[in-house]
Amino acid sequence: MGFAARLDDFGRPAWIALMVLGFIFFWPVGLALLAFTIWSGRMGCWHHGYGWHDRFADHAGHWGERMRDRAQRRAERMFRREQRRHSSGNRAFDEYRMETLRRLEDEQREFMEFLDRLRMAKDKAEFDEFLDERRRRPAPGPEAPPPA
């Protein structure tokens, strides 16, 4: 059993302790350990193609989605404000540009709504599958006497 495998048995705290000791005694060793743990995925939350922001959003009751939506609205307001300040001088072109941008914003909003419906359908399917598995599970019977 290798050294890394033994440390993996202890989990992240062992890697962090080793890294801190590496920084204390000889900083390049600590830096190398930090790079190794990030590169190997031992410190990150990137398991199963799942980033830290996804885990945070899942655990916080879709807090991340609300923050993303708020940032999106703020960016749209800033974009519109910027568009009003920068006129080309040709009113026909400005109207065409604004209509095109409005159409693109509508398409983006419709696409985001589609993604929300898709996420909801996926969540519902997973929940229904969970309920089906739970229903198929045999009911707990009387406990059998221990073998003699």
C-alpha positions as CSV (number, residue, x, y, z in Angstrom):
1,M,0.0,0.0,0.0
2,G,1.5,3.3,-1.1
3,F,1.9,6.4,1.0
4,A,-0.9,8.3,-0.8
5,A,-3.3,5.4,-0.3
6,R,-2.5,5.3,3.4
7,L,-3.2,9.1,3.6
8,D,-6.4,8.6,1.7
9,D,-7.6,6.2,4.4
10,F,-7.4,9.1,6.8
11,G,-9.1,11.5,4.4
12,R,-8.7,15.2,3.7
13,P,-7.6,16.1,7.3
14,A,-4.4,14.0,6.8
15,W,-3.6,15.7,3.5
16,I,-4.2,19.1,5.0
17,A,-2.0,18.3,8.0
18,L,0.8,17.0,5.8
19,M,0.5,20.1,3.6
20,V,0.7,22.5,6.6
21,L,3.7,20.7,7.9
22,G,5.3,20.9,4.4
23,F,4.7,24.7,4.4
24,I,6.1,25.0,7.9
25,F,9.3,23.0,7.3
26,F,10.1,23.8,3.6
27,W,7.5,25.8,1.6
28,P,8.2,24.2,-1.8
29,V,7.2,20.8,-0.3
30,G,3.9,22.3,0.9
31,L,3.3,24.0,-2.5
32,A,4.0,20.7,-4.3
33,L,1.6,18.9,-2.0
34,L,-1.1,21.6,-2.6
35,A,-0.7,21.2,-6.3
36,F,-0.8,17.4,-6.1
37,T,-3.9,17.4,-4.0
38,I,-5.8,19.8,-6.3
39,W,-4.6,18.0,-9.5
40,S,-5.5,14.6,-8.2
41,G,-9.0,15.7,-7.0
42,R,-8.3,14.9,-3.4
43,M,-9.2,18.4,-2.2
44,G,-11.8,19.4,-4.7
45,C,-15.5,18.7,-5.0
46,W,-15.1,17.8,-8.7
47,H,-16.1,14.2,-8.2
48,H,-18.8,12.9,-10.5
49,G,-18.6,16.0,-12.7
50,Y,-20.0,18.0,-9.9
51,G,-18.5,21.4,-9.0
52,W,-18.5,23.2,-5.7
53,H,-21.1,25.6,-6.9
54,D,-23.5,22.8,-7.8
55,R,-23.1,21.2,-4.4
56,F,-23.7,24.6,-2.7
57,A,-26.8,25.3,-4.8
58,D,-28.1,21.8,-4.0
59,H,-27.5,22.1,-0.3
60,A,-28.8,25.7,0.0
61,G,-32.2,25.2,-1.6
62,H,-31.3,26.5,-5.0
63,W,-29.8,29.6,-3.5
64,G,-27.2,29.6,-6.4
65,E,-30.0,29.7,-9.0
66,R,-31.5,32.8,-7.3
67,M,-28.1,34.5,-7.2
68,R,-27.5,33.6,-10.9
69,D,-30.9,35.1,-11.9
70,R,-30.2,38.2,-9.9
71,A,-26.8,38.6,-11.6
72,Q,-28.4,38.0,-15.0
73,R,-31.0,40.7,-14.4
74,R,-28.3,43.2,-13.2
75,A,-26.3,42.5,-16.3
76,E,-29.3,43.0,-18.5
77,R,-30.1,46.4,-16.9
78,M,-26.5,47.5,-17.3
79,F,-26.5,46.4,-21.0
80,R,-29.7,48.3,-21.7
81,R,-28.3,51.4,-20.0
82,E,-25.2,51.1,-22.1
83,Q,-27.2,50.7,-25.3
84,R,-29.1,53.9,-24.6
85,R,-25.9,55.9,-24.1
86,H,-24.3,54.6,-27.3
87,S,-26.5,55.6,-30.2
88,S,-25.2,55.2,-33.8
89,G,-27.0,58.4,-34.9
90,N,-29.2,56.4,-37.3
91,R,-32.6,56.0,-35.7
92,A,-33.7,53.2,-38.1
93,F,-30.6,51.2,-37.3
94,D,-30.9,51.9,-33.5
95,E,-34.6,50.7,-33.6
96,Y,-33.5,47.5,-35.6
97,R,-30.7,46.9,-33.1
98,M,-33.0,47.3,-30.1
99,E,-35.7,45.1,-31.6
100,T,-33.1,42.4,-32.4
101,L,-31.7,42.6,-28.8
102,R,-35.2,42.5,-27.4
103,R,-35.9,39.4,-29.5
104,L,-32.6,37.8,-28.4
105,E,-33.5,38.5,-24.7
106,D,-36.9,36.9,-25.2
107,E,-35.3,33.9,-26.7
108,Q,-32.8,33.7,-23.9
109,R,-35.6,34.0,-21.3
110,E,-37.6,31.3,-23.1
111,F,-34.5,29.0,-23.1
112,M,-33.9,29.6,-19.4
113,E,-37.6,28.7,-18.7
114,F,-37.1,25.6,-20.8
115,L,-34.0,24.6,-18.8
116,D,-36.0,25.2,-15.6
117,R,-38.8,22.9,-16.8
118,L,-36.2,20.3,-17.9
119,R,-34.6,20.4,-14.4
120,M,-38.0,20.1,-12.8
121,A,-38.9,17.1,-15.0
122,K,-35.6,15.4,-14.2
123,D,-36.1,16.0,-10.5
124,K,-39.7,14.7,-10.7
125,A,-38.5,11.6,-12.6
126,E,-35.8,10.9,-10.0
127,F,-38.2,11.4,-7.1
128,D,-40.8,9.1,-8.8
129,E,-38.1,6.5,-9.3
130,F,-37.2,6.8,-5.6
131,L,-40.8,6.3,-4.6
132,D,-41.1,3.3,-6.9
133,E,-38.0,1.7,-5.4
134,R,-39.4,2.3,-2.0
135,R,-42.7,0.7,-2.8
136,R,-41.0,-2.3,-4.3
137,R,-38.9,-2.9,-1.2
138,P,-40.3,-5.8,0.8
139,A,-42.1,-4.9,4.0
140,P,-40.1,-5.7,7.1
141,G,-41.3,-8.9,8.5
142,P,-40.9,-10.3,12.0
143,E,-37.3,-10.7,13.0
144,A,-36.0,-14.2,12.6
145,P,-34.4,-15.8,15.7
146,P,-30.7,-15.7,15.7
147,P,-28.9,-18.8,14.4
148,A,-27.9,-21.2,17.2
